Amino acid sequence: MDKSIHSSQQAQLRRLLKEARKAARLSQIELAQRLHAYKSYVSKYENGERRLDVIEFMAVSKAIGIDPFKLLKKLQP
């Protein structure tokens, strides 16, 4: 198992989260405000500079307004 921040699954997860954010018509700043975080928090995980843990992923999903389980089902092994 590749635990790298640069794995293909990490890239796919970042892409799915970014697409979901844009589909929800949220800017990085707006999402960061919903998360009570800085814009750089959103920017860094979307650009692959940091990984989200499970708790953070759930919070981001909720802030975007998406079902985290449906998003995870889209990840290809």
MDAnalysis code that builds the backbone (N, CA, C; Angstrom):
import MDAnalysis as mda
import numpy as np

u = mda.Universe.empty(231, n_residues=77, atom_resindex=np.repeat(np.arange(77), 3), trajectory=True)
u.add_TopologyAttr("name", ["N", "CA", "C"] * 77)
u.add_TopologyAttr("resid", np.arange(1, 78))
u.add_TopologyAttr("resname", ["MET", "ASP", "LYS", "SER", "ILE", "HIS", "SER", "SER", "GLN", "GLN", "ALA", "GLN", "LEU", "ARG", "ARG", "LEU", "LEU", "LYS", "GLU", "ALA", "ARG", "LYS", "ALA", "ALA", "ARG", "LEU", "SER", "GLN", "ILE", "GLU", "LEU", "ALA", "GLN", "ARG", "LEU", "HIS", "ALA", "TYR", "LYS", "SER", "TYR", "VAL", "SER", "LYS", "TYR", "GLU", "ASN", "GLY", "GLU", "ARG", "ARG", "LEU", "ASP", "VAL", "ILE", "GLU", "PHE", "MET", "ALA", "VAL", "SER", "LYS", "ALA", "ILE", "GLY", "ILE", "ASP", "PRO", "PHE", "LYS", "LEU", "LEU", "LYS", "LYS", "LEU", "GLN", "PRO"])
u.atoms.positions = np.array([
    [0.845, -1.179, 0.000],
    [0.000, 0.000, 0.000],
    [0.890, 1.242, 0.000],
    [0.579, 2.130, -0.918],
    [1.340, 3.374, -1.035],
    [0.730, 4.430, -0.120],
    [1.473, 4.856, 0.891],
    [0.978, 5.860, 1.832],
    [1.423, 7.265, 1.438],
    [2.007, 7.384, 0.276],
    [2.509, 8.672, -0.171],
    [1.380, 9.672, -0.372],
    [1.694, 10.902, -0.083],
    [0.751, 11.994, -0.326],
    [0.544, 12.174, -1.830],
    [1.445, 11.582, -2.618],
    [1.398, 11.740, -4.071],
    [0.890, 10.485, -4.782],
    [0.216, 9.590, -4.075],
    [-0.312, 8.381, -4.705],
    [-1.460, 8.734, -5.645],
    [-1.771, 7.826, -6.543],
    [-2.854, 8.072, -7.505],
    [-4.203, 8.176, -6.797],
    [-4.405, 7.403, -5.727],
    [-5.679, 7.502, -5.000],
    [-5.795, 8.825, -4.261],
    [-4.693, 9.324, -3.719],
    [-4.729, 10.634, -3.069],
    [-5.069, 11.711, -4.093],
    [-4.473, 11.608, -5.270],
    [-4.761, 12.574, -6.336],
    [-6.232, 12.493, -6.744],
    [-6.750, 11.290, -6.822],
    [-8.155, 11.114, -7.194],
    [-9.073, 11.698, -6.115],
    [-8.761, 11.464, -4.848],
    [-9.560, 12.016, -3.758],
    [-9.529, 13.538, -3.788],
    [-8.358, 14.112, -4.016],
    [-8.254, 15.573, -4.108],
    [-9.111, 16.108, -5.252],
    [-9.060, 15.430, -6.386],
    [-9.847, 15.853, -7.547],
    [-11.344, 15.769, -7.249],
    [-11.779, 14.683, -6.613],
    [-13.195, 14.526, -6.288],
    [-13.675, 15.602, -5.310],
    [-12.863, 15.907, -4.309],
    [-13.237, 16.940, -3.345],
    [-13.292, 18.319, -4.005],
    [-12.342, 18.590, -4.871],
    [-12.320, 19.878, -5.564],
    [-13.533, 20.002, -6.489],
    [-13.841, 18.938, -7.216],
    [-15.017, 18.943, -8.088],
    [-16.297, 19.151, -7.288],
    [-16.397, 18.501, -6.133],
    [-17.578, 18.640, -5.278],
    [-17.706, 20.067, -4.765],
    [-16.574, 20.648, -4.379],
    [-16.594, 22.040, -3.902],
    [-17.078, 22.974, -5.000],
    [-16.553, 22.790, -6.192],
    [-16.948, 23.646, -7.305],
    [-18.405, 23.416, -7.697],
    [-18.863, 22.171, -7.653],
    [-20.262, 21.861, -7.968],
    [-21.198, 22.522, -6.960],
    [-20.714, 22.658, -5.720],
    [-21.496, 23.329, -4.678],
    [-21.374, 24.847, -4.787],
    [-20.627, 25.312, -5.792],
    [-20.415, 26.737, -6.047],
    [-19.774, 27.446, -4.849],
    [-18.793, 26.758, -4.271],
    [-18.051, 27.316, -3.138],
    [-16.630, 27.637, -3.573],
    [-16.153, 28.802, -3.187],
    [-14.744, 29.118, -3.390],
    [-13.954, 28.464, -2.248],
    [-12.641, 28.441, -2.399],
    [-11.808, 27.937, -1.307],
    [-12.017, 28.774, -0.051],
    [-12.165, 30.062, -0.221],
    [-12.362, 30.959, 0.922],
    [-13.679, 30.646, 1.624],
    [-14.745, 30.461, 0.855],
    [-16.050, 30.159, 1.454],
    [-16.030, 28.827, 2.197],
    [-15.381, 27.830, 1.595],
    [-15.282, 26.532, 2.272],
    [-14.465, 26.666, 3.547],
    [-13.361, 27.369, 3.474],
    [-12.527, 27.577, 4.655],
    [-13.323, 28.262, 5.770],
    [-14.147, 29.243, 5.413],
    [-14.973, 29.919, 6.419],
    [-15.935, 28.936, 7.076],
    [-16.535, 28.058, 6.284],
    [-17.448, 27.052, 6.850],
    [-16.718, 26.100, 7.797],
    [-15.436, 25.878, 7.516],
    [-14.631, 24.976, 8.345],
    [-13.951, 25.697, 9.507],
    [-14.125, 27.014, 9.577],
    [-13.439, 27.831, 10.581],
    [-11.927, 27.624, 10.478],
    [-11.459, 27.695, 9.224],
    [-10.037, 27.490, 8.933],
    [-9.567, 28.584, 7.976],
    [-8.266, 28.585, 7.728],
    [-7.696, 29.520, 6.759],
    [-7.861, 28.956, 5.353],
    [-7.863, 29.847, 4.365],
    [-7.947, 29.425, 2.971],
    [-6.811, 28.467, 2.631],
    [-5.653, 28.680, 3.213],
    [-4.497, 27.830, 2.917],
    [-4.760, 26.365, 3.293],
    [-5.619, 26.132, 4.277],
    [-5.977, 24.756, 4.664],
    [-6.594, 24.038, 3.476],
    [-7.565, 24.668, 2.824],
    [-8.246, 24.082, 1.671],
    [-7.268, 23.981, 0.506],
    [-6.543, 25.034, 0.259],
    [-5.590, 25.063, -0.849],
    [-4.549, 23.956, -0.718],
    [-4.039, 23.745, 0.482],
    [-2.978, 22.758, 0.674],
    [-3.464, 21.332, 0.460],
    [-4.673, 20.981, 0.913],
    [-5.102, 19.612, 0.650],
    [-5.546, 19.450, -0.799],
    [-6.090, 20.483, -1.418],
    [-6.475, 20.375, -2.828],
    [-5.258, 20.274, -3.742],
    [-4.156, 20.892, -3.356],
    [-2.939, 20.874, -4.177],
    [-1.984, 19.746, -3.807],
    [-2.341, 18.948, -2.829],
    [-1.509, 17.806, -2.462],
    [-0.363, 18.117, -1.539],
    [-0.410, 19.260, -0.878],
    [0.647, 19.612, 0.064],
    [0.407, 18.991, 1.441],
    [-0.820, 18.544, 1.681],
    [-1.132, 17.872, 2.943],
    [-2.243, 16.874, 2.695],
    [-2.351, 15.899, 3.591],
    [-3.407, 14.894, 3.523],
    [-4.460, 15.207, 4.572],
    [-5.672, 14.777, 4.285],
    [-6.747, 14.893, 5.258],
    [-6.865, 13.579, 6.025],
    [-7.061, 13.664, 7.337],
    [-7.370, 12.438, 8.057],
    [-8.876, 12.206, 7.947],
    [-9.365, 11.119, 8.506],
    [-10.777, 10.744, 8.365],
    [-11.699, 11.802, 8.966],
    [-11.357, 12.315, 10.117],
    [-12.190, 13.314, 10.784],
    [-12.247, 14.588, 9.945],
    [-11.099, 15.003, 9.413],
    [-11.064, 16.192, 8.556],
    [-11.873, 15.962, 7.278],
    [-11.729, 14.777, 6.685],
    [-12.484, 14.443, 5.476],
    [-13.986, 14.535, 5.731],
    [-14.428, 14.021, 6.861],
    [-15.858, 14.079, 7.198],
    [-16.304, 15.537, 7.362],
    [-15.493, 16.357, 8.006],
    [-15.837, 17.768, 8.206],
    [-15.889, 18.508, 6.868],
    [-14.936, 18.242, 5.989],
    [-14.926, 18.882, 4.675],
    [-16.159, 18.459, 3.888],
    [-16.471, 17.180, 3.909],
    [-17.658, 16.680, 3.197],
    [-18.919, 17.367, 3.691],
    [-19.054, 17.464, 5.005],
    [-20.231, 18.111, 5.588],
    [-20.304, 19.580, 5.180],
    [-19.160, 20.260, 5.212],
    [-19.119, 21.688, 4.864],
    [-19.479, 21.910, 3.396],
    [-19.105, 20.966, 2.543],
    [-19.446, 21.072, 1.123],
    [-20.915, 20.708, 0.899],
    [-21.428, 19.824, 1.758],
    [-22.811, 19.377, 1.612],
    [-22.933, 18.101, 0.800],
    [-21.897, 17.255, 0.879],
    [-21.919, 15.996, 0.142],
    [-21.911, 14.811, 1.094],
    [-22.356, 13.672, 0.597],
    [-22.322, 12.430, 1.359],
    [-20.915, 11.848, 1.229],
    [-20.162, 11.769, 2.316],
    [-18.782, 11.290, 2.224],
    [-18.696, 9.846, 1.743],
    [-19.692, 9.043, 2.045],
    [-19.656, 7.642, 1.654],
    [-19.860, 7.480, 0.150],
    [-20.710, 8.302, -0.436],
    [-20.891, 8.268, -1.890],
    [-19.617, 8.708, -2.595],
    [-18.945, 9.710, -2.037],
    [-17.700, 10.171, -2.634],
    [-16.642, 9.076, -2.559],
    [-16.546, 8.396, -1.432],
    [-15.541, 7.344, -1.277],
    [-15.789, 6.171, -2.229],
    [-17.057, 5.909, -2.530],
    [-17.378, 4.828, -3.462],
    [-16.855, 5.115, -4.871],
    [-16.608, 6.386, -5.169],
    [-16.086, 6.768, -6.488],
    [-14.582, 6.529, -6.615],
    [-13.899, 6.315, -5.493],
    [-12.462, 6.086, -5.534],
    [-12.165, 4.714, -6.150],
    [-11.257, 4.705, -7.088],
    [-10.857, 3.467, -7.734],
    [-9.668, 2.866, -6.981],
    [-9.732, 1.566, -6.677],
    [-8.615, 0.927, -5.972],
    [-7.371, 0.808, -6.831],
])
